[in-house]
Amino acid sequence: MKSISQKRRDFVLRLGQAMGVAGVSSVTPQVFAKGRASSANVTSVTFKKSSDGKSRLVFELDKSVRHKVSTLTSPDRIVIDFLGTQAKSKLKLGRNNKQQVIKNIRQATRNKGDFRVVLDMAKKTKAKTKLITKGDSYFLEVALSPFKKEKDKTPGRQAKKALSAVARTVGGKPIVVAIDAGHGGRDPGAVGKKSTREKDVVLKIAQLLKKRVDRQPGMKAVLIRDGDYYVSLRKRIAKARTKKADVFISIHADANPVRSLTGSSVYILSENGASSEAARWLANSENTYESKMGGAHLLPKNRVVSSMLLDLSLSDTIDRSLELASGVLKELGHVNHLLRRRVESAGFVVLKSPDIPSMLIETAFISNPMEEKRLKTRKHQDKLAKAIFKGIRQYQIALGETDTRYG
């Protein structure tokens, strides 16, 4: 069964298209299934380039499917969501992609039943889809064409400009890393058996991480709190946005009544958490003249456009958060035992910025005597800071940076 958040996303995109606001580069018309699509399979993908220089990507399926396409920037990507679909094997482009029109193809399962394909493009590209039926086979053809800048300033162009702001541009300026040391002041956080306070340990790790980030060319760190004082969860998000952060890292130390429990874990915002935050932002935009999100303005008089922008922004932010968090989790695994070997999702308030990739790190269990002892040492704190930094650095490289030296 499709999740509420997915149903909502489908609805606003269809409604936006019907009202003439979805004919922009980030949203293409959906193709609706002629029958059941709950068990469709993508069996292969083929890249084709014709003599006129046009490129096409053809997905072969065993059934008709509903799908939607989004175009994202910084870096340039095309995202294709197949609803109620799965892939039998890993998709490969083959040898025809010689000119590297598509740099890479990635795939993942979403919402326990949808299949997402992400195309990393060599340059900004438009995508137009067409579903073709041949006997018992179905082919989704994705026509790729270079993006050409339009001169007129029509409402459609303004919507396109706003949608491109969904993904924050980092070119030409350092990547700003907001480092949030959890708790503080009157909130000590978890307390270990030897009276080690979470708020003290995570602040030291945050300060060591800031030093590493600031030494790295093309990166700059800001501390959400740089001393022992309390900052509300919403103010932490607000400060990151004020500092124009490109990523948000919240550092914590876990606790559990079972003192034998050990390990690090990493969390990103859940789909349910994203849906509740989208509703909150829309409500705020209706109660004020306007509300700004990721460079785009949410206009209270056009709820459809605002809803589309928020859905696309939050969906893309969660994807970027997963990329960032996966790299950090892998690096933490070289320093500490992992409580969970995959990135988890939850509705943490501190992760609810709609346009900043964010993650929350539980560095270790301060309730475990051995991990508490390690957390108190400068050596282990620096190891954790270095692991987190390496994960962030990998994310920076993925955005286009090529200098691979670590501090």
Secondary structure, DSSP 4 states (H G I P E B T S, - for coil): ---HHHHHHHHHHHHHHHTT---STT----B--SS--TTEEEEEEEEEE-TTS-EEEEEEESS--EEEEEEETTTTEEEEEEETEEESS-----TT-TT-SEEEEEEEEETTTEEEEEEEESS-EEEEEEEEEETTEEEEEEEEEE-----S--HHHHHHHHHHTTSPP-TTSPEEEEEEE--BTTB---B-TT--BHHHHHHHHHHHHHHHHHHSTTEEEEES-SSS----HHHHHHHHHHTT-SEEEEEEEE--SSTT---BEEEEE-HHHHHHHHHHHHHHHHHSS-EEETTEEE-TT-HHHHHHHHHHHHHHHHHHHHHHHHHHHHHHTTTS-BS-SS-EEE--GGG--TTS-EEEEEEEETTSHHHHHHHTSHHHHHHHHHHHHHHHHHHHHHTT-------
